[in-house]
Structure formats: structure tokens, C-alpha cells
């Protein structure tokens, strides 16, 4: 991935959104692929961008756009007056020659020998994907705990698991750890690594484990011991210096950890056992890799992920805000540009659903608590629901799910087998309680909109309906640039509702649908919900991170709880099969993923501002205003910016990631042209005004990414 043209797009950072979903600061569950030369390529692009901007001149009367951009262009070089769509203008050619000696090395195309010598991409594997990295990260977590207690003897150990691309360890240490402390701990870790301590596993009785824990006064370890139900109890030693309750696995020796392939990244607060009534712990996050090269690639990955952070981009591009202090945490305000984009996404979603045989529903935001008791949410999901509201001696509940409301619509009718399948879809806003420490931008919020749909069908319709959902999922997600999927099929758990026959039939239907679709998948044996099997689909973003978005879930539970029926051919009442499905998952979360995938440089068809007109002089104002009017009439989203030097106007447009910038001088106004520059590909040359309008309008109609 060392190509400069790819660099800009490469490194960018549900589908019900379960309350228990954890958030990893850099997000990825899947391998990111990073070139060791990625950082250098980024600098190359910056140099090339600088080269393009050298020579920009102030706005002035009596010059055209090309001349203004050319700045000190030699007088002997004539201004292009012939309209040649896509042709390079004179200032573009001259500027290229003038700066070639400075930047030729940086932007030159690589020759064949350079291509042969290009470094192999480094794959950043998660702990789930590499047993060796899992062992390295787990052992590094123990080394971190040992180092911490050497430096801070009063710090009490709790738990220290591996996570996707690293580990964390929680300590009870009320004084807290500073960034300076983390540096000291890391130095101590390197000393431990270099001593080449062996990792030794020991089995002991529960009584012996308790005796040892009391001896070193580790109360949290006692609580962990009480939660372990199996015997014998296993302990892992680092040499004869330190030990921990642990089931493993670990590497054989501390020397297996490369001292230049570890880092301590941050410290955060975390309640013991996730319970706000229990003590606040200090959580040290770290990472560990198999080699310094992987560590360097990971650091580049993190930098790029930070550059794409949707929270920063949302603020910089004025798309949305979460006003925690004034309004409350986890509640999203969509600003005009973000709201416009959301509206386009919703309209596309509605149109394609209607075309695929769905009907749309709108349901209330609150309902009687009895509904949630019947559905089971009040019992099984109560901790994630807001407190009930008393209204005229009746108890109401903010809805955490849309499903019971769709069930209520079904119960309001009478259906025979001829009416099925029924497909109902809704962009339904729900509200779920999330602890303040777990919320993160658009990825985890308290109020969000699910692209929910429910299908009521006959048992022999399951496979076809699931296939239809998979086709629809692919068509929708690919429209937004996501074409690489990971598919998981989760089967019957140990505890479930519904007989073995319906489970076998349902699982067989899911397998049949996946086979017809031609998608490979992994089976999570016993990973289904108690009320039915499901298919989960993860999408891969521009820097290789995988995000859980789409879910297709069969449900044998709600039809039973709400006594849903249809009349069969013999006019006998039967239970329908209910299918839950979401494609985006949460609209808010999907928008965050979309923003990070494109690093805020959205495809032309969905950019909030598609074209920005940049007049060089006030003399062209009538032409610019007429151009804007014609563009709006053609459905093009356009704005005009003035009153700045042209160089600054262009820089501001690029900072705003506007896809198409049209510079207008007196020559362009006279010729009926526009000098076009695009965010994706730089200077494009002169085009007729009609051609520019047609291209953008065609991009809207065909949902195209570029000009």
C-alpha cells in the first residue's frame, strides 16, 4: 500500500447495537494491512500538495482563474482560451515544470526495480487470529502487572486479559497513574523481559490458592478465586519473582517478548466488575507485537485511525455534535450538513426497501410498560432501559427496541397464509441507558435510530426471505463502498425456546440461503440467541478494520409471547416465523463508520456540498450566481465563497473536503467555462459550465464517487 494515490483512501478507522458491545479505541477486530513505508508516502503527498499550491496569488481584477493560480507565470505563456474539457490549463503545465526540480523525487512514478524492492505489507493480526500474538499479549499483561507492583507496591492486582490488539490490566490504586508513571512502568517491563524469566504453570488446591492470596493481601484476587468454579486452580509464575491466578496461555520465557514491540498506551478508570457501586480501578492499556516492524506498522495505523476519528471530523466539517454539558451525554444533534447527508441515506434506504417489497412503518417512541413485560425486555434487558414514566396512573416506557411495536401492528390485523410473507421496515429511534464512561462519539450513544425491519413468514419461506435480506444487504452496503464482508452463522445454544424440529429447519434454511448467495461463512456453534439462530455480517473499512453492522435473526419467542397467528389452508391458526433484521444497525454508528472510512472526504453523490464556486474577482459575480442557480435547478448542492485570497479559498475548500472546486475568472465568465479542481485528483482543467453541471448531476443519478 505504498502508492501515493492509495494513501489518501487507505487509512481511514449495529444489527442491533447491543448494550454490552465493547469499544476499542482504534476499533479493529480484523487485520489491518500496513506498508512499512506508509509514513513516508504520507509526507510525499504533503509535498505534492505543497507543490500544487506554490505561486497562488491574491485576487485581482483583470485576470482569469488560471492566471491567478499561476501567480508569477511568465508573461510569454499565453492563457488558454480554447475550451477543452479535462485539458490541463497553461498555469498547470507551467507550475508543473517550475517545481519539478524540487519535488520530482517525491512524486515520480516508481521504476520497475523500485517496485520489485517494495516491502511486503505487514498484516496486523488480532489476538483471535494469532495464537502466538495472544500468548505474547497475555504474557505482556502479566509483565506489566509485575513491573507496576515493583514500582508501586501498594497497587493491588485485579484482572489483566488480552484484547484484540493488546491487553489491559486493572489495579486498585486510588492515587492513580500518570503518563510519567507509564513510562517508568514500561522501563521496568523491559528490565523484566531482558532477565529472561521462565513462565511456569502450577496447579494448586483451592485452599492453597486462598492461603497464598491472603499471604500477599490481594483481596480482589480472593473474589476472583471465589468466582472460579473448576479445579484445580492454576497459577502462572514469572521466574520466582511474581505470580498470578491464570488459566494461560503464555509464552515460555519473558525473552520471547521483544522489548521494542511493546508499549503502554493509556490509563483509564474502570469500575470493578463494571459495577458503579464498586471501587474505581486504574486500567492500564498496552499493546504487544511479534516484531519492531509490526509495532511500527501499528503506530502508523493508530496515527491514521486518529486522523480519521469521526468525532474530530464531525466537529471540523460541522456535521454533528453531542452537547453533553448543556443537553446530556449520548444524544446526537445533526447539524445542517450532517442532517442533509442523513436524509439522503434515509431516502435511499426507503426507496430500495419499497422496491424490494417492504412496507414502511412509523411507531411511537414510548409505550405501556406492559408491552415490554410481555416481550420479556423488562426482565432480561431492564438494566439498559430508562426508568418508567407515570402518565395518568399508567406506566409508560421509552422504547429500547422497535420489535414489540411491529408485533403490535401485526396483532392489529388478521392474516392468512396467502398474506405471508409480510415485510415491514422502519427507521425507528430507540433509547438505551449507557453508562457515561462507555459512550463514545456516534459509536455508542443513548438515543439512536435503527434501520429495523421485521418479516413474518411461513416456515417454508425462511430460506428465500433470508436470501432476499442478504441480497438487499449487499446492495445497500456496496452503495456506500463496503464490499468486503465477514459472515458468521450462530446456531442453537444450550438453553433455547422452540422445539428441535423448528431449530433444525431454521438453521438449515440459513445455510441454504448462504449457499445460494455463494458467501463463505464461519459457524459459531451454540452462539445463537435463545430464541433463534442468526447471521451476523461485518464490513471491512479502508484501513482493514471490521465492524459489526448487519444482523439477520430468527425469532421463535415473540410470536409465542404475543400469540401471533395466521390461518393456514385449513383455516387452522398457526404461528408465523418472525425475522428481525437490520443492515446499517444503528444509523448513527454507521455514519461514524462511513465518516472514518472516507476520512470525511465523502463520495461526490453524498457530499453535503458537492461544488464550491470560487470567484477570482467581483466582476464575475453575475456569472457565478447564475451558475449556482443552474446547478441548484439540476439538483447539485453548491455554495459560493468570496472575500479571501484565492489561495486561501482553495485551501479552505480542501479543508472542508469539497469534492469539486470551480475557479471563475473573467476569461471563464466570457467563455462560459469553469476551471475545475477536485479534492480526489487535483487540477482537472477547463470545462464548459454545462459539462460540469451534467457530470455532477450524473454522479447524483448514478451515485458515483468522483467527478
N, C-alpha and C positions, 0 to 999 in steps of 0.2 A: 504493500500500500504506500509506496514511496512516491507515486505520481503526484505532482503538484495539483493537477486538475481534480484528483480524487480527494486530496487532503481536505478541501473545504467541506465536502459532504461526508467524509468517512467517520470522523469522530464526533458524532452528536450524542447523550445518555439517555370493578373488574369482575357471566362474568360479573358475577355479583362480587362486590367488594367486601370480603369477609372481615369482620371486626378484628380477627386475630392475625390478619396479614401483617407480617413484619416489614419494616422498611430498612433497606440497606442504603447508606448514604450515597453509594455510587451505583446502586441499583442492579447490577447484572447478575443473572443466575447462569448465563451461558458464556461460552468462551468468547472473549474479545480477541481480535486479531490485530496486532500492532507491529508495525515495522520498527526496527531499531533506529532507523533514520528518520522517524516521523517528526521529531522536534526540529531537525534541520530543514525538512521540507516546509514546515510552517514558516520558518524565517524566510525561506525563499519566496513564498507567496507575499510576505510583508514587503520584501524588497521590490518585487514586481509591482505591487500596488503603489509603492512609493514612486517607482519609475513612471507609472502612468500619471501620477499627479504632479510631477515636476513641471514647472512652467505655467501653471494656472495663473491667470491674470485677473485683475479687478474688472467688474462690469464697466462697460464704457459704451458710449453712443457711437454709431457709425461702423461697428464691426459685427461680423456674424459669429455664430457659436463656435465654428471651427477656429476662427482667428483668436477668439477669446481664450479658448482652451490651449491653443498653441503658444500663447504668451509671446515669447521673443522669436517667433517663427521668422526666418529670413524673408525679407520683402520680395525676393526674387521668386519665391514659391507661390504660385497662384492659388487662390481659394477655389475649391471645386464648386462649380456652379451647375454641373450636369447631375440630374437625379439618377443615382444608380443604387437601387435597393441593396443594402448589405455591403456596399463598397466602402473600403477604408477611405476616410477623408484625408485631405492633404496634411492637416496638422497631425493626424495619427501616424502617417508614414514618416514625417519629419521627426516627430518625437521619438519614434522607434529607432531611427538612425542616430539621433543625437545622444541617446542614453545607452546605446548598445554596448559601448566600450565599458560602461560601469557595471552593467547587470548581465552581460552575456553569459558569464559563467553560471550565474544563479538560475537563469531561466532557459538555458539552452536545452534542447532535447537530448536525452542521454543516448550515447552511441551504443553499438551492439556489445562492445566489451564491457561497458558500464552495466548494461542490462544483465549480462552474464554474471557479473560480480555482485548483483543486488542481494542484500541479505534476505534470508528466509524470514517470512513473517513469524512472529512469536505468538503462540496461542496461549492466552491467559485462562487456564482451566480453573473451574470451581472445585471445591472440596468433593462434591458429589461425583465429579468427572475424573478425579485422580486420587487413588488410594494413597499414593506416595505424598502428594501435597496435603492431604487430610492429616496424615501422620506428622508431617513437618509442622503444620499449623497447630495441631493439638499439643505437640511437644513444646513448641514455642510459647504457647499459653502457660504451660507449667513453668518454663524457664522465667517467664515474665513474673509469675507469682513468687517464685523463689527469690528473684532479684529484688522485687518490691519489699518482701519481708526482711531481706538483709539490710535494706536501706531504711525501712520504716517498720521496725519490729512490732509496733502496736497495730499495724494493719491486719485485720482478720480476713481470712480467705473464705469465699463462698463457692461460686461456680466459675468455670473457665472453658467453655466449649469452643470448637472450631465453627466458623461460619463460612459463607460462600467463598470469600477471597481473603480470609484471615481468621481472626479469633477475637475474643474479648475475655477479660477476667474481672469479676466483681469483687470489690473489697469493702468491708466496713471500716471506714476511716474518716470520721467526721471532719477532720482538718482539711481534707480534700487534697488533690494533686494538682500541681501547676504544670505548665508547659516545661518549665525548667526541671521539675521533678521527672517528667517523662524522659528527658534527655539523660538524666542521671541513671534512671532505671535501665534505659537501653544500653548505656555503657557497662552497667553491671551484668546485663544479659550476655553481652559479648565476652566478658571475662568468664562467665559460666560455660558458654559454648566452647571457648578455647581450652578449657580444662579437660574436655573430652570425658565427661562423666558418663558412665553407662546408665541406661534406663532399665530398671529391674522391676518385674512384676511379682507381687507377693499375694498369696491368698491367706486370709486370716478369718477367725470366727467373728461373729458379730460382737461378742463380749470383748475380744481383744481389740477390735477396732474402736469400740467405745472407750476402753481404757486408755488407748493411745491418744485419742482425740481430747479426752479430759486432761490428760497429762500436759498437752500443749495449749490448752484453753482456747479451743476453736468452737464456740457454741453453734455457729452456722453449720459446721461440719456434722455436729450431732444431729441437727434437724435433717440434714441430707441423709445421714445414716438411717434415721427412722423411716425415711421415705423409700429406702431400698428394700424390696420385698424378697429378693432372691439371695441365695447363699451359695458358695462362700463369698465374703466381702473381698474385693480386690483393691490393692494399693499399688501405686507406682512410685518408685524411688528414683531420685536423681542422685546417683552415687550413694553416699551415706550422709548427704547433707540435708536433704529435704524430701518430703513425701506428700502424697495427696490421695484421697479416695478417688478411684478412677477405674473405669472399665476398659480403657485404652481405645484405639491402638496408639502406639508411639514408635518413633524411630529407635534404633539400637543404642545410639550414643548422641550426646549433645553436639559432637563434632560433625554429625550429619546435617546440622543446620549451618548454612553459610552465613557468616556474620554480616555480609554486605547484601543479604537478601531478606532482611527483616527490618521492620520499622514499627514504632508506636505512633499511631496517627492522631488520637484524640482521647479526651476523657469526658464522660458524661454522667449524669445522675440516673439511677435506676432503682426503683423500689424493690426490696426483697420480695421474691415470688410475684412481682408485678402487682403487689397489693399496696394501695396508697396509705393504708393504716400501719404498714410495717416500715422499718427503718429505710432511710435513703442510703444507697450504696454508691461507691465510686466505680464506674465501669471504664476500664482502660481498653480501648480498641487498638488492635495491631494487625499487621499483615505479615505474611511469610511466603517465600517462594523458593524454587529449587535452584536458582542461579541469580547472580547480579544482573544478568541481561533481562531476565524475567522481571526483576524488581524495577529496572529502568523502564521497561515497557509498561509496567503497571503504573508507574508515576506519570508517564506520558498519557496514559489512559485516564488517570484521575484528573489531570490538568484539562484534558479535552472535555471530560464529563462536567467539570466545573464551569468551563466556558459555555456549555450548553444548558446549564441549570435553568429550568423553566421559571423558577422564582425570580431570578435576576432578569431574564429575558422578558418575562411578563411585565416587570416594572419598567425596564428600558424601552420596550415597544408599546407601553401603555395599553396592555391587553386586559389585565385583570388586577384585582388587589384583594387581600384578606386583611381587614382592618380590625385586628384583634383587640386593641385597646379601646377603640371607640364603639365597636359593634359586637365583637365576640369572635373567638377563635373558630377556625374551621368553616367559616361562612364566606362564600365566594361572591365578590362583586365583579360582574363582567362589564368592563368599560366599553365605550362605543366600538372600537376596533375589534376587541375580543368578542363582543356581542354579535357583531356583523358576521364574524367567522363562525361562531356557534350557530347562528341562524342558517348559514349556508350548509353546515354539516347536518343540521336537523332536517332541512328541506330535502337534501339529497337522500337522507335516511328514510324519510317518509315516502318520497316518490318511488324509491326502489322497493319498499315494502308493499306499497299499493300495487305496483306492477307484478309482484310475486304472489298476489292473492291474500294479503293480510288486510284486515280492517283495523282502523285506529281507534284507540280508547283514550279518554281523559278521565281520571278518577280523583277524588278529593285527597287532601293532604292529611286529614285526620279521620278517624273512625272510632266507633264504640270499642271500648276495651274488650268486650265480649268476643268480638271478631278475632282478636289476637289470642284470646284464650282458646277458642275453638281451633285455630290454626296451629296452636302449640308454641307460637313465638313467645308468648308471655312467660311460659315455663322454661323453654330452652334458650331463649335469646334475651331474657329480661334485662340482664346487666348492660346490654347495648341499646336499650330503649330508653327514651326520655320518660320522666315521671308523668303519670296520667294527669289529665286536665278534667276538673269537675265543671260541668255545664248543666244547670237546671236539674240538679240531683242525678245526673247521668255522668258516667265516666268515659272520657274520650282519650284517644292515644294518637300522638303524631306517628305517622306510618313509617316503620323501618323497612318495609318490603311492599311491593306492589301486588304480589301474588293473591292475597286474600280478597283484594278488591276486584281482580279479574274473575275470581271464583264467584264473587257476589253477582257480577254481571251474568255469568253462566247460569246461576241459580234463578235469576230473574226471568229466564226463558224456558222453553220446552223444546227438546231436540230429539230427533230420531237418528238412526244410523245413517240415513241418507244425508243429513246435515253435516256430518263429520267428514273431513277434519275442519275444525274452526280455528282460525289463526288471528289472534288479537295482539296488537303491538301498541306500546305507549312509551313516550319519553316521560317517565314518571319520577318526580322528585321525592326522595326519601330522606329521613333524618335518623342518624345513629349517634349514640354517645361514644365519643372517643376521648380518652384521657389527653390532657393538654400536652403532655410530653411525647405523645405518639403521633401528633398531627404534623404533616409536612407538605407545605405548598398545596398543589392540587392533587397530590398523590394520596393523601389521607385527610379527609375533611369530615365535617359533621352533617352537612347538607349537600346532597349531590343528586344528579339525575341519571337514572339507569335507562339504557335503551332496552327496555324489558319487552318480552313477548311470551305469550303462552299459547300452546297448541293443545287442543282437545281432540283426540283421535281414537280410532279403533285399534285393537292390538295388532291387526294385520297391516295397519298403515304406518307403523312406527318407522320401519326402515326407509320408506320413501320420504316421510316427513323429515327424518334426520338428515338424509341426503340433501333434501331441499335446503335445510338450515346450513349445511356445510358449504353448498354452492353459494348461498347468499353471503355467508361469512367471508368466503374467498373474494367474491366480487366487491364487497364493501371495503374490506381491509386493503385489497390491492389498489383500490382507487386512491388511497392515501399513502401509497408507496410501500406497503408491507406485503411482501410476497414469500417470506421465509417463515415457515410455521413449524412448531414442535407440538405434536399431538399426543395426548395421554388419555387412555381409557381406564376408568376406575370401576372396579367390579364390586360384587356383594360383600359387605363387611360381616363380621361375626354376628352383630346384632342388627336386625333389619325387620321391616314390615313387609307384608306380601309373601305369598307362597313361593316355593321353589320353582314352580312351573312358570309363573309370570316373570321372575327374575331371569330364568334361563332364556325365555323368549325375548325379553328386553335386551339382554346382553348380546344375544345372537343378532338382533336387529341392528344394534350399534356396530358390531363387527361387519355385518353385511353392508351397511351404509359406507363405512370406511373403505371396504374393499371396492365397492363401486366407484367411490371417489378416487381411489388409487393412492391414498395417503398412507404412508407408513406411520406407525404409532407404537408407543410403549404401553404396557399393561401394568397398572398399579393394582395388584391383587389385594382385594379387601379394602381398597381405598375409596369406594363409593360412599355416598350418604346412606343413612339407614333407610331412606325412603326411595332409593333408586340408583341405578348406575349413571355414569356421566362421562362426557368427553370434555376435556379442557384443551384449549388452544393457546399457545404462547406465540407472540410475534417477536421478530428479531429486528432491532433498530440499527441505525447506521454505524454504531461502534460495537455491534455484536452482543449487546445486552438483550436478554429475553424478558418479556413482560407478559404476565398472565392477563389476558383480556377476555377471550370468548369462552363461554361455558354452555353446554347443552346437557340438561339434567332431566332425567325421567323421574316422575313422582307418583308413587302408589299411595302416598299418605294423605294429601289434601283431598283428593276425590272421596276417600273413605271418611275423613273427618267431617267434611261438609255434605256428605251424602249426595254427591253428584251422580246423575244418571242420564242415560239416553235409552230410547226404546229400540230394541232390536227388531229383526224382520218378523218375529213372532209377537211383537208388542210387549215383550218382557223387559223390565228395567235392568240395565247393565251399567257397570262402572266404566267411564271413559279413561283412557290413558292421558295423563297431563304431562306436557313437556315444557319446562322452563328453558328460556334461552336468552342470552344477551351477547351482543357482538362487540360493541365498544366496552361493555362492562359498565363503567361509570364514564359519563361524558366528560366530567372534569378531569379525571385521571387520564383518559385517552387524549384530551387536549394537551395535558402536560407532557405525555409521551411524544405526541406529534411535534410539539414545540422543541423538545430536546432532539428528536430525530433530525429535524431540519435546521437545528441551531437558530431558529427564528426566521430563517430565510425560506418562507413558505412557497409552495408551488404557485405559479402565476395565477392559476384559476381560483385559488382560495386566499390569496394575499389580500389583506384589508384595503391597502392602497396598491393598485396594480401599476399605475403610471403616475409619475410626477413630472410636471412641466416646469422647466427652469428657464425663464426668460432672461436673456443677456441684457436687455435694455427696455426701458418703459415704452419705447416706440412700438414694440411688438405686442403690447397688452391686448389690443382688439383681436389680433390673430390668435393669441394664446387663449383668450376667453372663449372665442368661437370654437377653437379646437376642443377645449374642455366640454363645451356644450354638446358637440357632436359625439364625443366619447361617451358622455353620460347617456345620451339617447341610444347608443349602441350597447349599453349595459356595462361599460368599462368604468371601474372605480378609479377616479383621477383626482389629484389635487394640484395646486399651483403654489410654489414658494418663490418669494422675491426678497428684495431689500438686503441682500448679502452679496459678498463677492462670489463669483461663480464657483470658485474652488471650494468655498465653504458650503454652498448649496449642494454640490455633488457629494462632498464628504457627509453632510447631514443625511442625504438621501441614502447613501450606503450604510450609514449607521442605523437608519431606520429599516434597512434591508428591503427597500422598494425594488421590485423586480425590474421595472423599466423606467429609465430616466430619459426624458426628451429635452435636449437643449435647443432653445429657439433664439436665433439672432435675426437681424434684418434680412439677410440673404434667404434664410429658411422661410420667413414670412412672405418674401417676394415670390419664392419658388413653390410655396405650398408644401414644404417638406418639414421634417423633424430630424435632428441629429440624435441618434439613439445610442444609449449606453445601457447595458443590462448588468444587474448585480451578479448574475451567474457567469457571464462570459466577457464582460468589459465592453469596449467600444465596438459598435456594430456599423457605424457609418450613417449615411443619409438615406432616408426612406420618404416616400410620399406620405402625406398625412393619412390618406385613405388606406394605404397599406398597413400602417401602424395600427389604425383602428381595427382593420379586418383581422390582423394577426391576433390581437388580444381578444377580440370577440370570438374568434375561432377557438382560442385557448379555453375560453369560458364554456363554449358549447361542447368541446371535446375533453374538458377537464385535463388540459395539458400542463406540464410542469414549467415549460420555458417558452420564451418569445420566439 
